[in-house]
Amino acid sequence: MNKSVKTIIGLGVAVVVLGGGLTALILTEPKNTDNTESSVSTSEESSEVYGNGIHLINDEKAGEAEGIIKEVTVKNSTDTLQIVMDKAPTEESPATYTLKGYEDIPLNTAVVGTLANNANNMVTSSIVDETGDNLSKFGFDNPQAEVEVKFQTGTVKKFLVGDKAPAKSSTYVMLDGEKIVYTVDTSYIANYSKTLDEFVDIIILEEPPEEEYPIVNSLRIEREDIDYDIFLEYDKKSEDGKYSGGTSASHVMTEPTDAYLTVERSEPVTNGMFGLKSDGVYSIHCKESDIAGAGLKEPFCRVTMDCDNGNNYVLLMSEPFIDDNNKKCCYAMFEGGNIIYIVDTEEAKWCTVMPIDITSRIMIGSYVWNITELSVNTSDISEEFIIEPKDKSAENNQKEHFNVKRNGELFDTERYRQFYSCLIDAYAEEFALDADIPDTLPVVTVEYTDSYTEKSVKIEFYDNTALTMLIVVDGKSKYTCSKAYVDTLIENIKRIETGEDYIRTWK
């Protein structure tokens, strides 16, 4: 029995003598395996002088309760873990620890460190048994964990973790080689029963600090359930702060078609690999058989992210499945990596995302004063606009800075701006990348030249169904939109000449 325990017990005996027969101490009831009441119990009042606050693990050679722990070995029901010092303590910072043999795995070092730090700070709540007659009722016939602590001085301490006590979030603990059973707050003890998987960092790829955050140059999604790639590219024109197209997203889609992206829906796809969290671990130091078993030898989904800092990441994912918690998940690992994670597909959106999910559905995204030429044509109306800055050497971004000519004649600039505003109100409803283009003439044709992107675009609207129109861009079928919008567009084209207010809504 250690000296501090003997001293406290001695004090307890003295109190009994001085008090003229202190009533029997009532200790916390342990687990009763033989359905009989335990004869050992305690009260809150007596625990303050009998077993409360004892440092179970101390560095006897250093003469202190909290020495410097060099190594901890934990044996529990699933693993044998060896915790070793990674960095020695300094005046500025405490020691840090890692798991021997798993230094190449991204670990939650804060949790790993508790296996040393909790041993150093572990104090008892009470003593519940000194006889050691029936340790099985406390769970020591099959302990939850066996822990060996080595201090830098050479002191070695061992303790056993038993069952949880009935009250006050406590767990039974016993020093190896002694018969005294203590209770210790479970918060000191819980991590010694964790599996190896639970020490793995749930963050698959660390999110860099803001000042070091790289630009994602491109992101390619290759998936078995679609016969095309989804390719997103960084739009360098977004750097100059000018309004260049549709949304403020810094990326655009170039495959399977050219399209603008919405910021809210596209950023989890373009940048979602940074800070990606796992729901669990399938395999650590995975072998070829593990990779094949997880469906990653021929992955369902491959995501390639290329960054401007020279780093390139390839994330492999399995076909989604439903886990025991009815959550849609997949297995995931980095190409060439040695750990397979379980990931929620709500986090790993690349497994399920479709182009229409992240595009803005804006068909015409050019800023009004970037347009230099615009024409709109129906079967019986043709309108052509030329837009020129009044001062080509100046920074022009307001209507007062431009002259507009309609069919060769000066035209009211504000009225032109209003018509263009109606024109870009059209939103695509669905992609129609494989649709056949009708042999008939288009119902409406819109052509424009954008000085900022230095591109000319031709958009044609064809009859498709009773409620939709097919949109063909530069000769390729691309979207469908509401037929009501096209009917309204035709009416607004007619109103250019009449001067009537443009229609801004349609059913």
C-alpha positions, 0 to 999 in steps of 0.5 A: 500500500502506498504511503499516502493511502496508509496516512489517510487510512490512519487518519480515518482510524484516529477519527473513529477513536476520537469520536468514540465509535464513528458509525460504520463507513458506507462505501459505494456499492460495487457491481454485485455478481452473486445477487447478494448485497456487498458488505463494503460501502461509503458515505460522501462525508467519510470519502473526504478522509477515506480515499478521496483525492489520492494520486494513483499514479505517481513518480516515486523516484522523483518524489512527486505525483505528476512526473514526466511520463515517457511511455504508456502501454494500453491493452484493452479488449480490441488493441494494444496501444503504445503511447510514446513521447513525441516532443519533450516538454519545455518551459513554454509547452507540455509534452506531446505524444503519439502512437508508436507504429502509427506515426504515418497516420493522421492522429488526433494527438489531443486524444492520444495525449490524454492516455499519458496526461490522464494517468498523471492527473488521476485522483481517486474518489473513494476506496470501495474495497480493501480485501480483494476477496471478490474482485470479479464483482468490480470487473477485474476478472476481465478488466476493461483495460490494463495500463502500464505507465513509464516515467522518465526517471524509470518509475513504472506504474500499472493499473487495471480498469474495471467496470463502471460504478453504479453512481456518480460517473465513476469507474473502478480502478486498482493498482496492479499488485494491490488489493485495494479497489478505488473509484475514479471519475470516468472522465479520467478512464474512458479513453483507455478503452477506445479502439485504435480507430478512435484515435485517428483524426476525423479530418481527412485533409486538414483545412489550411489557414486562410493566409495559406489557402491555395487556389483550386485550379481545377477539379475533375469528377469521374463517376461510374453512373454518368457517361461524362466528367464534371470539370470545374475550372478556376476563372482567373477573370474573377480576380480583377473584381469586375462582374464578368458573368452571372454569379460571384463564384470563382469557378466555372463549369467547362465539362460536360458543358460551359456553365456558371456556378452558384457560390453556395452550392459549388464551393462544397464541391470545388473546395470541400476536400479541405476539412473533409470529415470522416464518420469512421475508419474502415482500415488502417495501414490498408492492404490490397485486399482491404482496398478491393474489399472497400470497392476502391480498386476500381473506384465508383468515383475519382475526384482530382483536385489540382491546386496552385501551390503545386499540390495535387490530390486524388480522392477515391470513393466507393459506391454509396451504401446505407450504414447501420444508422440509416445514413448514406455513406461511402468508403474513401481514401487518397490514392496512394494512401494507407487509410480507408475512411467511412464518409457521409455522402452529404460531406463527400458530395462528389459521389452524388452531385449532378451538373444541374445541382451546382450551376446557376442556371443563368443562360446569359451572364454577361454584364450589360455594359460589357456587351458591344453587339446584341441582336434578337430575331423572331420569325417576323422581327429583327432588332440589332443594337450596337453599344459604344462607350462615349470615351473609350479611354475612360473607365465606363460602367454606367449607362451615362457613359454609353451610346446605344444604336438600334438598327443604326439609329441612336436609342434611349440607353435606359430603355436598352438596359431595361430590355437587356434586364428582361432578356437575362431573366431567363433561367434554365430549368434542366440540362438537355445535353443529348437532346436532338435539335429540331429541323425547324427554324428557331422561334427566337435567336439571340446573339451577342458579343462580350468585350470582357470575355472576348466571346460571341455567343449565339442562343436559339430557342426551339419548340420542345414540349407544350410547356418547355423550349429547347435552348441551343447554344453555339449549335449545341443543345444545352438546356430547357426553359419555360415556354412562358418565358419565350412567349414573354420575350417575344412580346418584349421584343415587340415592345422595343418599338412601341415604347410600352413597359416591358413585361417582367413576369411570366407564368 
